[in-house]
Amino acid sequence: MGNRKRKLSSDRWNGHENGVAETMPRVQGDNPSTDSYNNNATKKRKRVDGEKVKYPDLSYSDGKLQSAIRIADLQGLILYCFADGIAPQWISMKHSGHVRKVVVLMVPGLEMGMFDGSILVEPKENAEEERSDEPPPTEPAQDDRAVDFERWKQGLPQEDRSHRFNPRPLARDNLPQPLQPLSDIFPHIWPVKAPGDNKYNKVHSPLQAILLSTAPKSKSDESRGKGPRPAKVEKGFVPQRTPITKFITSREDLEDSDYILHPAFFTPEERSSQAEARERGGTTAKDGWVNTEVLTLESAEVPDAEIEQGSMTAGRDVFALDCEMCITEGGQSELTRISMVNWDGEVVLDELVKPDRPVINYLTRFSGITPEMLEPVTNTLADIQQRLLALLTPRAILVGHSLNSDLTALKLVHPFIVDTSIIYPHPRGPPLKCSLKWLTQKYMNKQIQNGMAGHDSIEDARAVLELVKLKCEKGERWGTSDSSNESIFRRLARSVRPAYVPRSGEERTGAVVDWGNPERGFGSQATVSIGCQDDDAVVNGVSAVINGDESNLSIPGGGVDFAWARLRELEYLRGWCNRMPDPNNANESSTLVPPPEETTPTTGTGTESTDLPQPDVLAKTVSHTVSNISRIYNSLPPCTLFMVYSGTGDPREVSRLQSIQRQHREEFKSGKPWDSLTYKWTDTEEQLLKKACERAREGCGFMCVK
């Protein structure tokens, strides 16, 4: 009886996360609102390869979803069929254990607007002839929050927008001619939301959302309570001893993290303009700033004969630095204590410093500095700077956590920096940064900054040093998303095929088929990776990895269980990218490709970027892309779950606005007067960027079982 109850429960459409309005059985045919995702009559497909099987069946109940499904939800469906994932709540899967293959195809450039007529994908005269009786497309809706606010002021209930999140039926007669073949494969088009961060106006990787997964929590994890979980070493991870020089922050990353650049980064021709920028920013010698005596970046190089084999310092002098500050008159942050330790953890400098201005807030809670401690101090900032200049030779590397704030307090510029907030990036990406306390607890299982009288700068400096040493021991991937998350290929490999499918008992296998050299990226952990030069090669590659290819010994017999592939010709034609992978160049993952002659360049002004290709050119590429989707579908064996997703919506306006924002920040940081700025970034531009990111996250998807 208990087993029967569990079976009934798993076979019901339950709405929790997405707010399904009703609960109903998942048995096909019980309700006309339940749509089957198998494309032919189920009765004809009871047998596969001559054997009677329980055919997998996707079905959708016409409920009211309260949000669009996410790319992560597509991944969840894969893991439910092939690994240890839980049953999805937004769609029903009957006989999920009988899914034999899964193919996920990413097609950037497809948009929901192509299917509702708001984006013209064929010459206008053709569209008018085929759908002359249809009403014209509606005007874009107003901002949802503004509409909600107006209704709230009038005492009206909030508008029901659930229809925006539900899948929309695909009918051949209502589609533009280039898209019509999709209605023969898929019953619906789904709004699929790409990952992102509304607070920081970020659109995250749609590849990572499918190909990287968070490992399921263990019972020990659940019992830990709050705080970061200890870092897990994924299966097959091999530590790679790496010299610290590999982690020296690049010029670009220093600029992005608001560091003042050392003159050694610039050519003699560039130094005059750089000096002018620093003068405008108040970071020159007359403002009390000093540069370490490094004439060129090459002067730091150590001859190989002087480097011990396997040395992590590579012959360099490494110093970990931490400072404490206070607030002085005028709201300025000034140095009150500096602590520095060498590679062995020995203290080489630990001094209190008398601020130049009267102190109005000692920040004792954070710094531990009190008025009594600073009363007898005679050290000035200039004294500390001279001692640092003697220590920081061209071969010295400074290590710290968010070290730009410490160097600003010291009014010191040095070119060789290792910043733990950069080499241990935040899981959600910049500008977010992990705290030193969190990193220490996660990666070293060690507690710091627990005292009631503020931080201990020596303790913090040593904690930073230990994190850097750990990174050098483990390698470049340690502490990044690659190691804190798990490749979907590794997760699938932990599960085995059930007894009632071919090759039962074997580990699940996976493949990546993409332009360029996918084995250097997400495909590095797949069973097989195939690099392609065009979309036609991708189609052939998917067929080979799924069905097997005797001429390619890397493909398992009978093909892999899971394949991810990408078609890119439509993406490039629409101007969603301007760099395409070059499979003939082994040293570069991409090369700059000029845009097609038939397109119109994107303008650098205005609030919207234009759609690049003309309708006749777009129609040809869309038709070819849809044909390739059909070819892939036709090559799939029975009982294959086939999913297509666009990844994102149109990202061009986001890129344009972010480029303007970067230029504004660079000019503003250099001290350029507001009226002389090329671009003035105000709240108006910030809101435009927010809306552009929201639109760019609006993708679409399709799914069915063949």
Buried (B, 14 or more C-beta within 10 A) or exposed (E): EEEEEEEEEBBBBEBEBBBBEEEBBBBBEEBEEBBBBBBEEEEEBEEBEEEEBEBBBBBBBBBBBBBBBBBBBBBBBBBBBBBEBEBBBBBBBBBBBBBBBBBBBBBBBBBBBBBBBEBBBBBEEBBEEBBEEEEEEEEEEEEEEEBBEEEEEEEEEEEEBBEBBBBBEBEEEBBBBBBBBBBEBBBBBBBBBBBBBEEEBBBBBBBBBBBBBEBEEEEEEEEEEEEBBBBBEBEEBEEEEBBBBBBBBEBEBBBBBEBBBBBBBBEEEEEEEBEBBBBBBEBBEEEEBBBBEBEEBEEBBBEEEEBEEEBBBBBBBBBBBBBBBBBBEEEBBBBBBBBBBBBEEEEBBEBBBBBBEEBEEBBBEEBBBEEEBBEEBEBBBEEBBEBBBEBBBBBBBBBBBBBBBBBBBBBBBBBBBBBBBBBBBBEBEBEBBBBBBBBBBBBBEEEBBEEEEBBBBBBBBBBBBBBBBBBBEBBBBBBBBBBBBBBBBBBBBEBEBEEEBEBEEEBBBBBBBBBBBBBEBBBBBBBBBBBBBBBBBBBBBBBBBBBBBEEEEEBBEBBBBBBBBBBBBBBBBBBBBEEBBBBEEEEEBBEEEEBEEBBEEBEEEEEEBEBBBEBEBBBBBBBBBBBBBBBBBEBBBBBBBBBBBBBBBBBBBBBBBBEBBBBBBEBBBBBBEEEEEEBEBEEEBEEBBBBBBBBBBBBBBBBBBB
